[in-house]
Amino acid sequence: MPTMANDPVVAAALFHALSDPIRIEVLRLLASGERCVCELMDDLGLAQSRLSWHLRTLKDAGLISDRRDGRWSYYALQRDAFELAETTIAALKPRARRLTVRANDSCSQAI
């Protein structure tokens, strides 16, 4: 997983993964610990194929990890990813109190 919080590709993958209510619910369920995919299917009422697509998106963003045990996959949160998410959001926070308009700026004509 990339570690640069100011990388726009990393930020886009992270925010895309967080942009769906089902994926947010998956993260909420995993907050209490590792879960089998079968448990997630039951809790969410989703077919395996639909859940797998959401899990892949979360995994690609580095938010979750998986491990195989026999025929089942188990998923868990990646703690480091949430620290990266916090750092990414902090990097996007405005630093100035308000936008300073320069007198010769062509954009200032629209204001």
Short mmCIF file of the C-alpha atoms (twelve columns), coordinates in Angstrom:
data_MODEL
# 
_entry.id   MODEL 
# 
loop_
_atom_site.group_PDB 
_atom_site.id 
_atom_site.type_symbol 
_atom_site.label_atom_id 
_atom_site.label_alt_id 
_atom_site.label_comp_id 
_atom_site.label_asym_id 
_atom_site.label_seq_id 
_atom_site.Cartn_x 
_atom_site.Cartn_y 
_atom_site.Cartn_z 
_atom_site.pdbx_PDB_model_num 
ATOM 1   C CA . MET A 1   0.000   0.000   0.000   1 
ATOM 2   C CA . PRO A 2   1.429   3.440   -0.887  1 
ATOM 3   C CA . THR A 3   2.397   5.527   2.088   1 
ATOM 4   C CA . MET A 4   2.253   9.009   0.580   1 
ATOM 5   C CA . ALA A 5   -0.821  10.809  1.891   1 
ATOM 6   C CA . ASN A 6   -0.556  13.498  -0.766  1 
ATOM 7   C CA . ASP A 7   -0.633  11.072  -3.708  1 
ATOM 8   C CA . PRO A 8   -3.845  11.848  -5.644  1 
ATOM 9   C CA . VAL A 9   -4.107  8.289   -6.989  1 
ATOM 10  C CA . VAL A 10  -3.994  6.874   -3.454  1 
ATOM 11  C CA . ALA A 11  -6.504  9.473   -2.240  1 
ATOM 12  C CA . ALA A 12  -8.877  8.730   -5.124  1 
ATOM 13  C CA . ALA A 13  -8.778  4.975   -4.446  1 
ATOM 14  C CA . LEU A 14  -9.371  5.583   -0.756  1 
ATOM 15  C CA . PHE A 15  -12.298 7.948   -1.256  1 
ATOM 16  C CA . HIS A 16  -13.803 5.719   -3.950  1 
ATOM 17  C CA . ALA A 17  -13.706 2.781   -1.548  1 
ATOM 18  C CA . LEU A 18  -15.404 4.904   1.117   1 
ATOM 19  C CA . SER A 19  -18.073 6.242   -1.236  1 
ATOM 20  C CA . ASP A 20  -20.524 3.348   -1.044  1 
ATOM 21  C CA . PRO A 21  -22.900 2.594   1.858   1 
ATOM 22  C CA . ILE A 22  -22.347 -1.162  1.537   1 
ATOM 23  C CA . ARG A 23  -18.583 -0.753  1.850   1 
ATOM 24  C CA . ILE A 24  -19.014 1.532   4.857   1 
ATOM 25  C CA . GLU A 25  -21.196 -1.145  6.452   1 
ATOM 26  C CA . VAL A 26  -18.529 -3.789  5.730   1 
ATOM 27  C CA . LEU A 27  -15.951 -1.611  7.511   1 
ATOM 28  C CA . ARG A 28  -18.341 -1.118  10.444  1 
ATOM 29  C CA . LEU A 29  -18.814 -4.885  10.743  1 
ATOM 30  C CA . LEU A 30  -15.053 -5.475  10.586  1 
ATOM 31  C CA . ALA A 31  -14.398 -2.877  13.287  1 
ATOM 32  C CA . SER A 32  -15.199 -5.530  15.899  1 
ATOM 33  C CA . GLY A 33  -12.666 -7.960  14.435  1 
ATOM 34  C CA . GLU A 34  -11.994 -10.422 11.663  1 
ATOM 35  C CA . ARG A 35  -15.057 -11.885 9.943   1 
ATOM 36  C CA . CYS A 36  -15.637 -14.769 7.564   1 
ATOM 37  C CA . VAL A 37  -17.060 -13.852 4.186   1 
ATOM 38  C CA . CYS A 38  -20.033 -16.097 4.945   1 
ATOM 39  C CA . GLU A 39  -20.822 -14.004 8.053   1 
ATOM 40  C CA . LEU A 40  -20.582 -10.803 6.044   1 
ATOM 41  C CA . MET A 41  -22.926 -12.239 3.413   1 
ATOM 42  C CA . ASP A 42  -25.486 -13.127 6.095   1 
ATOM 43  C CA . ASP A 43  -25.195 -9.823  7.960   1 
ATOM 44  C CA . LEU A 44  -25.486 -7.752  4.792   1 
ATOM 45  C CA . GLY A 45  -27.955 -9.967  2.950   1 
ATOM 46  C CA . LEU A 46  -25.766 -9.943  -0.151  1 
ATOM 47  C CA . ALA A 47  -24.917 -12.609 -2.683  1 
ATOM 48  C CA . GLN A 48  -21.294 -13.733 -2.684  1 
ATOM 49  C CA . SER A 49  -20.599 -12.202 -6.107  1 
ATOM 50  C CA . ARG A 50  -21.852 -8.741  -5.130  1 
ATOM 51  C CA . LEU A 51  -20.048 -8.794  -1.779  1 
ATOM 52  C CA . SER A 52  -16.827 -9.952  -3.437  1 
ATOM 53  C CA . TRP A 53  -16.846 -6.889  -5.692  1 
ATOM 54  C CA . HIS A 54  -17.133 -4.581  -2.659  1 
ATOM 55  C CA . LEU A 55  -14.478 -6.500  -0.736  1 
ATOM 56  C CA . ARG A 56  -12.113 -6.241  -3.722  1 
ATOM 57  C CA . THR A 57  -12.610 -2.470  -3.849  1 
ATOM 58  C CA . LEU A 58  -11.832 -2.162  -0.124  1 
ATOM 59  C CA . LYS A 59  -8.829  -4.443  -0.470  1 
ATOM 60  C CA . ASP A 60  -7.479  -2.553  -3.499  1 
ATOM 61  C CA . ALA A 61  -7.679  0.657   -1.459  1 
ATOM 62  C CA . GLY A 62  -5.697  -1.044  1.307   1 
ATOM 63  C CA . LEU A 63  -8.487  -0.729  3.867   1 
ATOM 64  C CA . ILE A 64  -8.876  -4.463  4.485   1 
ATOM 65  C CA . SER A 65  -6.821  -7.632  4.235   1 
ATOM 66  C CA . ASP A 66  -7.864  -11.212 3.737   1 
ATOM 67  C CA . ARG A 67  -6.637  -14.667 4.579   1 
ATOM 68  C CA . ARG A 68  -7.776  -18.078 3.392   1 
ATOM 69  C CA . ASP A 69  -8.638  -20.907 5.730   1 
ATOM 70  C CA . GLY A 70  -9.861  -23.918 3.806   1 
ATOM 71  C CA . ARG A 71  -12.610 -22.843 1.474   1 
ATOM 72  C CA . TRP A 72  -13.415 -19.635 3.357   1 
ATOM 73  C CA . SER A 73  -11.855 -16.194 3.286   1 
ATOM 74  C CA . TYR A 74  -11.599 -14.058 6.388   1 
ATOM 75  C CA . TYR A 75  -11.389 -10.282 6.273   1 
ATOM 76  C CA . ALA A 76  -9.964  -7.754  8.716   1 
ATOM 77  C CA . LEU A 77  -9.323  -4.027  8.818   1 
ATOM 78  C CA . GLN A 78  -5.858  -2.712  8.012   1 
ATOM 79  C CA . ARG A 79  -5.135  -0.254  10.820  1 
ATOM 80  C CA . ASP A 80  -2.368  1.516   8.906   1 
ATOM 81  C CA . ALA A 81  -4.832  2.377   6.141   1 
ATOM 82  C CA . PHE A 82  -6.964  4.382   8.535   1 
ATOM 83  C CA . GLU A 83  -3.944  6.358   9.684   1 
ATOM 84  C CA . LEU A 84  -3.216  7.056   6.007   1 
ATOM 85  C CA . ALA A 85  -6.841  8.140   5.532   1 
ATOM 86  C CA . GLU A 86  -6.552  10.585  8.429   1 
ATOM 87  C CA . THR A 87  -3.283  11.953  7.045   1 
ATOM 88  C CA . THR A 88  -4.783  12.236  3.556   1 
ATOM 89  C CA . ILE A 89  -7.773  14.182  4.844   1 
ATOM 90  C CA . ALA A 90  -5.509  16.414  6.938   1 
ATOM 91  C CA . ALA A 91  -3.377  17.144  3.849   1 
ATOM 92  C CA . LEU A 92  -6.513  18.338  2.021   1 
ATOM 93  C CA . LYS A 93  -7.609  20.641  4.826   1 
ATOM 94  C CA . PRO A 94  -7.412  24.317  3.835   1 
ATOM 95  C CA . ARG A 95  -4.434  26.087  5.362   1 
ATOM 96  C CA . ALA A 96  -5.553  29.662  4.666   1 
ATOM 97  C CA . ARG A 97  -8.462  31.354  6.372   1 
ATOM 98  C CA . ARG A 98  -9.820  32.583  3.029   1 
ATOM 99  C CA . LEU A 99  -8.814  32.867  -0.581  1 
ATOM 100 C CA . THR A 100 -6.590  35.830  -1.378  1 
ATOM 101 C CA . VAL A 101 -7.462  37.453  -4.711  1 
ATOM 102 C CA . ARG A 102 -4.630  39.121  -6.577  1 
ATOM 103 C CA . ALA A 103 -5.425  42.386  -8.372  1 
ATOM 104 C CA . ASN A 104 -3.928  41.280  -11.699 1 
ATOM 105 C CA . ASP A 105 -5.390  37.791  -11.606 1 
ATOM 106 C CA . SER A 106 -7.671  37.141  -14.594 1 
ATOM 107 C CA . CYS A 107 -9.853  34.970  -12.359 1 
ATOM 108 C CA . SER A 108 -10.564 37.936  -10.086 1 
ATOM 109 C CA . GLN A 109 -12.784 39.453  -12.797 1 
ATOM 110 C CA . ALA A 110 -15.380 36.745  -12.172 1 
ATOM 111 C CA . ILE A 111 -15.614 37.476  -8.447  1 
# 
